[in-house]
Amino acid sequence: MSQQDLSIQMQLRSRGKGEDLAAFGSRDLLLLESDNVALWDVMQAFIDKHKGSFIFKALAYELKDSIEKTRSENPSFIPCPLAILFVPSLVLKRKDGNWEVIENDGSMDVAVAVKTLDTIAYKVNDPSQARVQNSSSLDRSSYLSQLASIKSHIQLGDIYEMSFCQEFRWENVALEPLLAFQALLEKTNAPYSCYFQFQGKHLLCASPESYLEKNGRSLISRPIKGTRKRHGNPDLDLALKKELEQDPKERAENIMICDLVRNDLSKVALRNSVQVDELCKVYSFDTVHQMISSISCKISPELPLTEVFKASFPMGSMTGAPKLRAMELIESHEDFKRGWFSGSLGYISPDGDMKSNVVIRSILYDEVAHKASVAAGGAITSLSDPEAEYEESLLKAEALKEIILDYALPQSSPQVG
């Protein structure tokens, strides 16, 4: 297996909460980089062409511009294609701790692929001696100024809630992406984790959030809104969890997005089939407690998958409500193009089922340009405390920044941009 054979791959890791899949190589690939309406027809034609095979996909946040009348004109630190769909040469599935071949066109060396998946993470660098530095897109005062502006829009009734994020950037940095991804898995234990490599760009994602799952005629979405940091003391940790469960601001955020998702799904659902299965339930992950709701519906078996995406993308948890106005304000208040962050990675199975995550808690690394970035933020409502929101964005980026420092190769020399 050549290095070129490994240049496109995707790993989906559930950390024991579902199935693990890995895809290598490409016997057919669709790369979309223009934001015209026709791209959805092209995407559906590719899906129809490969019915009965696995299709893996990466969707960027800026696909919104082909659904709504929005524009994305902020600068991009690490540019990403709008959409990538590929039919892998080799698909592996983990079962009972071992990787099994479930699809193979015979062009790949299975042993080499398995070795890549079973890489054992080890610390490459001593963080105390790391020479990489980072800069955020906004300093504290600028962040707070933007929040004041956002809250003024909320007070005027333009929006009820908005997802506002900032980007942390590293230049002249070299990483070991697969080792860093393994370490990220161990640190976060997130159920919708993924690794994606394409043309020298690497996405390392420890997402706790599911965007969409399709099982037969059922669709389900599990938006997250509401976060508390885990505590090493069990009693204090339980107190933080209970605090999150009862926090009126966090519950309001979650319920607003739950209503938005219900509205999105109603566009494609069979009549009277949309329902809320769980509302504001708190789940505990290795580093944070999260408040999650679960919304489901039934769809027609003839419904094209792209219609599902067009009705619900981008996910409400990463935009706000109302969605269109929130996206317009995101563009005017943030200073970076989100790319794969706030987008989705996942797959379509041979029987037409689908799993798609929300790309959050992620590191984007460009091995050619020697750049890395981490984006993080939170939902802003009328009850938001600006200082607390700023600290929450730092909390969400903390584990990711530690991984970059730990797995930066010593020869990299810093240059803060």
Secondary structure as UniProt FT lines:
FT   HELIX           4..6
FT   STRAND          8..13
FT   TURN            15..16
FT   STRAND          21..24
FT   STRAND          28..32
FT   HELIX           38..49
FT   TURN            50..52
FT   STRAND          55..59
FT   HELIX           61..66
FT   STRAND          83..87
FT   STRAND          90..95
FT   TURN            96..97
FT   STRAND          98..104
FT   HELIX           110..117
FT   HELIX           127..129
FT   STRAND          135..136
FT   HELIX           140..156
FT   STRAND          161..171
FT   HELIX           177..188
FT   STRAND          192..198
FT   TURN            199..200
FT   STRAND          201..207
FT   STRAND          210..215
FT   TURN            216..217
FT   STRAND          218..222
FT   STRAND          224..229
FT   HELIX           234..246
FT   HELIX           248..266
FT   TURN            267..268
FT   TURN            271..272
FT   STRAND          275..284
FT   STRAND          288..298
FT   TURN            301..302
FT   HELIX           305..312
FT   HELIX           316..318
FT   STRAND          320..321
FT   HELIX           323..333
FT   TURN            339..342
FT   STRAND          344..348
FT   TURN            350..351
FT   STRAND          354..357
FT   STRAND          362..366
FT   TURN            367..370
FT   STRAND          371..380
FT   TURN            382..383
FT   HELIX           386..407
FT   TURN            410..411
//
